[in-house]
Amino acid sequence: MANRMAVSRKDLFAEKDVRLADGARALSHPARVAILRMLAEQAVCVCGEIVDEIPLAQSTVSQHLKAMKQAGLIEGTIDGPRSCYCLNVPALKQLAGDLADLFDAMERRACC
């Protein structure tokens, strides 16, 4: 039997579609949307205030931040015990553009 390399199913799809799906997954919880709104309202990176404002346990907020950081929607720095986060504006603009392209395509093809 030939030795086959494992292929990610994501490799079967266009990069733009994978990026859009990853971004949508990163936004798939209301706490994540609330965190993005909070970060959007700040002119600087936000540290401990996130946990103070989101009605979830610190560990849960950290998991949400990690998911959004992995998707590239936010950026974070760790300075000792402090973690500071801010929006990754270019990535968010890319996600918004990808969503707009998808909705435009669906609107052009709407048949019902």
C-alpha positions in Angstrom: 0.0 0.0 0.0 1.4 3.4 -1.0 2.2 5.8 1.8 -0.2 8.8 1.5 0.2 12.1 3.2 -2.7 13.4 5.1 -4.5 16.1 3.3 -6.5 18.7 5.2 -10.0 19.0 3.8 -9.6 22.7 3.8 -7.0 22.2 1.1 -9.9 21.2 -1.2 -11.4 24.7 -1.1 -10.4 28.2 -2.3 -8.3 30.1 0.1 -10.8 32.9 0.2 -13.6 30.5 1.3 -11.4 29.0 4.0 -10.5 32.4 5.3 -14.2 33.4 5.3 -15.2 30.2 7.2 -12.4 30.7 9.7 -13.4 34.3 10.3 -17.1 33.4 10.6 -16.2 30.6 13.1 -14.2 33.2 15.1 -17.3 35.4 15.3 -19.7 32.6 16.2 -20.4 33.5 19.8 -22.0 36.6 21.2 -19.2 37.0 23.7 -16.7 37.3 20.8 -18.9 39.9 19.1 -19.1 41.8 22.4 -15.3 41.7 22.8 -14.8 43.0 19.2 -17.3 45.8 19.9 -15.4 46.7 23.1 -12.0 46.7 21.3 -13.5 48.9 18.5 -14.6 51.5 21.0 -11.1 51.8 22.5 -8.3 53.9 20.9 -5.7 51.7 22.5 -5.1 48.1 23.3 -7.3 46.7 26.1 -5.9 44.6 28.9 -7.8 43.4 32.0 -10.9 45.4 31.3 -12.2 42.7 28.9 -12.7 40.2 31.7 -14.4 42.9 33.9 -16.9 43.8 31.1 -17.8 40.3 29.8 -20.1 38.3 32.1 -18.1 35.1 31.8 -15.3 33.5 33.8 -11.8 34.7 33.1 -10.8 31.4 31.6 -13.8 31.4 29.2 -13.0 35.0 28.1 -9.4 33.8 27.5 -10.6 31.0 25.3 -12.7 33.4 23.2 -9.7 35.8 22.9 -7.5 32.8 21.9 -9.9 31.8 19.1 -10.1 35.3 17.7 -6.4 35.7 17.9 -5.8 32.4 16.1 -8.2 33.5 13.4 -6.2 36.7 13.1 -9.0 39.0 14.0 -7.3 40.5 17.0 -3.7 40.9 18.0 -2.3 40.5 21.5 0.8 41.0 23.5 1.8 39.5 26.8 3.8 41.6 29.2 4.3 39.6 32.4 0.9 38.9 33.9 -0.8 41.3 31.6 -2.2 40.5 28.2 -3.3 43.4 26.0 -5.5 43.0 22.9 -6.5 45.2 20.0 -8.2 44.8 16.6 -6.4 43.6 13.6 -8.1 46.1 11.3 -6.7 44.8 8.0 -7.9 41.3 8.8 -11.3 42.5 9.8 -11.6 44.6 6.6 -10.6 41.5 4.6 -13.3 39.5 6.4 -15.9 42.2 5.7 -14.9 42.3 2.0 -15.1 38.5 1.8 -18.6 38.6 3.3 -19.7 41.4 1.0 -18.4 39.4 -2.0 -20.4 36.3 -0.9 -23.6 38.3 -0.3 -23.2 40.1 -3.6 -22.8 36.8 -5.4 -25.9 35.4 -3.7 -27.9 38.5 -4.5 -27.0 38.3 -8.2 -28.1 34.7 -8.3 -31.2 34.9 -6.2 -33.9 33.2 -8.2 -36.8 33.1 -5.7 
